[in-house]
Structure formats: structure tokens, C-alpha cells
Amino acid sequence: MEQVSSNRAHGGTQGVYTHQSAVTGTPMTFSVFVPDHAVGAKLPVLWFLSGLTCTHANVTEKGEFRAACAQHGIIFIAPDTSPRGDDVPDDEGYDFGKGAGFYVDATEAPWAANFQMRSYIEQELPALIGAEFPAADMARQGIAGHSMGGHGALTIALRNPGRFKSVSAFAPIVSPMNCPWGEKALGGYLGADQAHWRQYDACALIEDGARLPDLLVDQGEADNFLHQQLKPGLLVLACKKAGIAATVRMQPGYDHSYYFIASFMADHVAWHGERLKR
């Protein structure tokens, strides 16, 4: 692991790092904010998974999380959304290929060689964080995300019961099997057999028996992707049927941008902070 940059902010240290990933076969970049803490102290960890077209930098620069993380003593980790490099396959358009890994392990050529974002987020990067950041308490983890990253946060938490004490999302893609973005991504990365898609669909995972302790979702009512791509009502229905305590807040006037995310980020950090104390 190599440090790319380090900056003081809000009584903590914002770092950006790169390492050679064994699972993607490429260099991967991520950011970590570590609040000031006593020597030997262990702090809970909050992962944030970003959306289509994003890198680690979008939330790091625009997410406005540091003051809240410093207040609640939470380490904030922002990975990239896909492998990158000249030899990594790509596709025309913003919703498939680089910047659009959808947090899946691809099985179809040519994507399978590099697009192993599920394994990267679930296994490789947590192991690196645990080894390189002694303050990170890997027994107290929360996960959040936006849009495609909200899909990632929900599905990763549902597939890993007990690992995450808290889960939240901003405008998540709640059912990729039932929207154009998801149909394109899952079909391209995983093939035509939709039985293989269910492990990457939050509503399908809940229907198949996966559970969360509770859930916080914020969704802008002025989001132009609301009705065609995001469909939060499907998640509300799935959680209701499964008895999952889900707080889904529709926010009037807010869109899909980081202005929306930044407006409610402190709420989410505080929500995670309360659960990560336990």
C-alpha cells in the first residue's frame, strides 16, 4: 500500500492510498479518514460505496462527512467503483464498464478478468484495512452507499449477516433485476441466466431469506432516476413482508446529486454511530 496524499481536516487525517489488487489484477485507489484518537484506541469503520461514473474522490471531496465522523469517532473508507487501467475492458456509455462495476464478480468474458468488485469489497480491501490501519475495529463495521453504491451496500450487507452492525443508503438501486441499469449490468457481467442475478438484487435477497437488523434510506423526490431506475417502493414492500425495520425517507425537492448526499450525510453518520457503539 502506498500513500498518495494526506491532509488534516476536522481534527483528523484524510488519506488517499493505492495498492495492487490481486482480485482485479489492477492498481486500486481508496480514501480513508481517521479521526484523532488516543494511542491504542479502536474506532468503528464506515464504508461508503459510490455510484456510476464515480471514483473514491467524489464522496471524499464532496460528501461532507468528516466533521460528523470526527464527532462520532468513526473511520470512513471510500473505495473506487471499478478496476481501471489501459488494459481493462470498457464499454461505450457511463453505465457499464469502467466506473460501473456494480459490486459484482463478473463471470462473462472479457469482464471476468478484472471486474471482481464483490471480492474486492467483501474480502481483499477489508483485509488490507485491518492490516494497515491499527485503529480500525473490524468487529464494528457499518456500510452505506449512493445509487449503484447503495445497491452495493444493501447486497453486501444482506450477503454477509453479522458483519455489518448498520446499513444505510442514498437513492439506492434497490432491484437491479427490475430496472434498465441493472438489466444491462447484470446481463453483461453475469450472463443471461437471471437465477445468477438474484445474489446481486437486494429485494430478491430479502425474498430469499436474507435479513438486516434495520435500515435507513434517504431518497430525493426530485431525483430524475426515481421511477425508472431506483424504485424505492420495491424495497419498502420487501422489507415490510420480511419484517425488516426500514426507515425510508422521501426528501422533497432533492435530486440525485452530491448536494443531496451532503445534506443528509451527517444524519447517516450519526445513525451509524449510534449502532456502532454497541
C-alpha positions in Angstrom: 0.0 0.0 0.0 1.3 3.5 -0.9 0.1 6.8 0.3 -0.9 9.2 -2.4 -1.9 12.2 -0.2 -2.5 13.1 3.4 -4.4 16.2 4.7 -5.5 17.4 8.1 -9.3 18.0 8.3 -11.8 18.4 11.1 -9.5 17.0 13.7 -8.4 14.0 11.8 -6.4 12.8 8.8 -7.7 12.3 5.3 -5.6 10.0 3.3 -5.7 8.6 -0.2 -3.9 5.3 -0.9 -3.2 2.9 -3.7 -2.3 -0.8 -3.9 -2.0 -3.6 -6.4 -5.2 -5.7 -6.2 -4.8 -9.5 -6.6 -8.5 -9.9 -7.4 -8.9 -7.2 -10.0 -5.4 -7.5 -11.4 -5.0 -3.7 -11.3 -3.9 -0.9 -9.1 -6.8 0.3 -6.9 -7.2 3.6 -5.1 -9.2 4.3 -2.0 -9.5 7.0 0.7 -9.6 6.7 4.5 -10.5 9.4 7.0 -9.2 8.6 10.5 -10.3 10.9 13.4 -7.8 11.8 16.0 -7.9 9.3 18.8 -6.0 8.1 21.9 -3.0 5.8 21.3 -4.2 2.3 21.2 -7.9 3.2 20.7 -10.0 1.2 18.3 -12.6 3.1 16.2 -15.5 1.7 14.2 -15.4 1.7 10.4 -18.0 3.0 8.0 -17.7 2.0 4.3 -19.1 4.2 1.6 -19.7 2.8 -1.9 -20.1 5.3 -4.7 -22.3 5.3 -7.7 -22.0 5.2 -11.5 -19.1 7.2 -13.0 -17.6 7.9 -9.6 -14.2 7.1 -8.1 -13.1 7.3 -4.4 -12.8 11.1 -5.0 -16.4 12.1 -5.4 -17.5 11.4 -1.8 -14.1 12.3 -0.4 -14.2 15.8 -1.9 -18.0 16.5 -1.8 -19.6 14.2 0.8 -19.1 16.5 3.8 -18.7 13.5 6.2 -15.5 14.4 8.1 -16.9 16.7 10.8 -19.6 14.1 11.7 -17.1 11.3 11.6 -14.7 13.2 13.9 -17.6 13.9 16.3 -18.7 10.3 16.5 -15.2 8.8 16.2 -15.7 6.8 13.0 -13.2 5.8 10.3 -14.6 6.5 6.9 -13.5 4.4 3.9 -14.3 5.2 0.3 -13.2 2.6 -2.4 -13.3 3.0 -6.1 -16.2 1.7 -8.2 -14.3 -0.5 -10.7 -10.9 -1.6 -11.8 -9.1 0.9 -14.0 -6.2 0.9 -16.5 -5.4 0.9 -20.2 -5.7 -2.9 -20.3 -9.1 -3.1 -18.5 -12.0 -3.6 -20.9 -14.5 -0.8 -21.2 -17.8 -0.1 -22.9 -19.4 2.9 -24.5 -21.7 4.8 -22.1 -21.5 5.6 -18.4 -23.5 2.7 -17.1 -21.2 -0.3 -17.9 -17.5 -0.9 -17.8 -15.1 1.4 -16.0 -16.8 3.4 -13.3 -19.7 1.0 -13.3 -18.5 -2.2 -11.6 -21.9 -2.7 -9.8 -20.1 -4.5 -7.0 -20.4 -7.9 -8.7 -17.9 -10.7 -9.5 -18.2 -10.9 -13.3 -18.3 -14.3 -14.9 -18.5 -13.3 -18.6 -15.6 -12.5 -20.9 -13.9 -10.1 -21.2 -15.1 -8.6 -17.9 -14.3 -11.6 -15.6 -10.6 -11.0 -15.7 -10.8 -7.7 -13.8 -14.3 -6.9 -12.7 -14.3 -8.7 -9.4 -15.6 -5.9 -7.2 -17.6 -8.1 -4.9 -14.5 -10.0 -3.8 -12.5 -6.8 -3.6 -15.0 -5.1 -1.3 -16.1 -8.1 0.7 -12.6 -9.7 1.2 -9.5 -8.1 -0.2 -9.9 -4.4 0.9 -11.2 -5.2 4.4 -8.2 -7.5 5.0 -5.9 -4.7 3.8 -7.6 -2.1 6.1 -7.4 -4.5 9.1 -3.7 -5.0 8.5 -2.6 -1.4 7.7 -4.8 0.7 9.9 -4.4 -0.4 13.6 -7.2 1.9 14.8 -9.8 0.2 12.6 -12.1 -2.0 14.7 -13.2 -4.6 12.1 -15.6 -6.0 14.6 -17.7 -2.8 14.3 -18.4 -2.1 10.7 -21.2 -0.2 9.0 -21.8 0.3 5.3 -23.5 2.9 3.2 -23.7 3.9 -0.4 -25.3 6.0 -3.2 -27.2 4.8 -6.2 -25.2 1.9 -7.6 -23.2 2.1 -4.4 -26.5 1.9 -2.4 -27.2 -1.3 -4.3 -23.7 -2.5 -3.3 -24.2 -1.6 0.3 -27.5 -3.3 0.6 -26.5 -6.5 -1.2 -23.1 -6.8 0.5 -24.7 -6.4 4.0 -27.5 -8.9 3.1 -25.0 -11.5 1.9 -22.8 -11.1 5.0 -25.1 -11.4 8.0 -23.4 -10.3 11.2 -20.5 -8.4 9.7 -22.3 -5.0 9.5 -23.9 -3.5 12.5 -25.5 -0.7 10.4 -26.6 -0.2 6.8 -27.9 2.9 5.1 -28.2 4.2 1.5 -28.8 7.3 -0.5 -31.1 6.8 -3.5 -30.1 3.1 -3.9 -30.9 0.9 -6.9 -33.0 -1.4 -4.9 -33.7 -4.0 -7.5 -31.3 -4.2 -10.4 -33.3 -7.1 -11.9 -36.2 -4.6 -12.5 -34.5 -1.6 -14.0 -32.6 -0.7 -17.2 -29.3 0.0 -15.4 -29.4 -3.3 -13.6 -30.6 -5.4 -16.5 -27.7 -4.1 -18.6 -25.1 -4.6 -15.9 -26.1 -8.0 -14.6 -26.7 -9.4 -18.1 -23.4 -8.1 -19.3 -21.3 -9.2 -16.3 -23.1 -12.4 -15.3 -24.8 -13.7 -18.5 -28.4 -14.2 -19.4 -29.5 -16.7 -16.7 -31.3 -14.4 -14.2 -31.0 -17.1 -11.5 -27.4 -15.8 -11.1 -28.6 -12.2 -10.7 -30.6 -12.7 -7.5 -27.5 -12.6 -5.3 -27.0 -9.0 -6.5 -30.5 -7.8 -6.0 -31.5 -6.5 -2.6 -35.2 -7.2 -3.0 -34.5 -10.7 -4.3 -32.1 -11.5 -1.4 -34.7 -10.4 1.1 -37.3 -12.5 -0.7 -34.9 -15.4 -0.5 -34.5 -15.1 3.3 -31.6 -12.6 3.8 -32.2 -10.1 6.6 -30.8 -6.8 8.0 -31.2 -5.6 11.6 -32.6 -2.3 10.4 -32.1 0.2 7.5 -32.0 3.9 6.8 -32.7 5.2 3.2 -33.0 8.8 2.0 -34.4 9.4 -1.5 -34.9 12.7 -3.2 -38.4 13.2 -4.6 -36.9 15.3 -7.4 -34.5 12.6 -8.5 -34.8 12.1 -12.2 -33.9 8.4 -11.9 -36.6 7.8 -9.2 -39.3 6.0 -11.1 -37.4 4.2 -13.9 -34.2 3.1 -12.1 -34.4 3.3 -8.3 -37.9 2.3 -7.4 -37.7 2.5 -3.6 -41.2 1.2 -3.2 -40.0 -2.2 -4.1 -37.6 -2.2 -1.1 -40.3 -0.8 1.2 -42.6 -3.7 0.2 -39.8 -6.3 0.5 -38.8 -5.1 4.0 -42.5 -4.9 5.1 -43.1 -8.5 4.1 -39.9 -9.7 5.8 -40.4 -7.7 9.0 -37.2 -5.6 8.5 -37.4 -2.2 10.3 -36.7 0.1 7.3 -36.8 3.9 7.6 -37.2 5.2 4.0 -37.4 9.0 3.9 -38.6 10.7 0.8 -37.0 14.2 0.7 -39.0 16.9 -1.2 -37.0 18.9 -3.7 -33.8 16.9 -3.6 -32.2 15.3 -6.7 -29.6 12.6 -7.3 -26.5 14.8 -6.8 -23.9 15.2 -4.1 -25.8 18.3 -2.9 -28.5 15.8 -1.8 -25.9 13.4 -0.3 -24.1 16.1 1.6 -27.4 17.4 3.0 -28.1 14.2 4.9 -24.6 12.7 5.4 -24.4 13.9 9.0 -27.7 12.2 9.8 -26.4 9.0 8.3 -23.1 9.1 10.2 -24.9 9.8 13.4 -27.3 6.9 12.7 -24.3 4.6 12.1 -22.5 5.9 15.1 -25.3 5.0 17.5 -25.4 1.4 16.2 -21.6 1.1 16.0 -21.3 1.9 19.8 -23.0 -1.4 20.6 
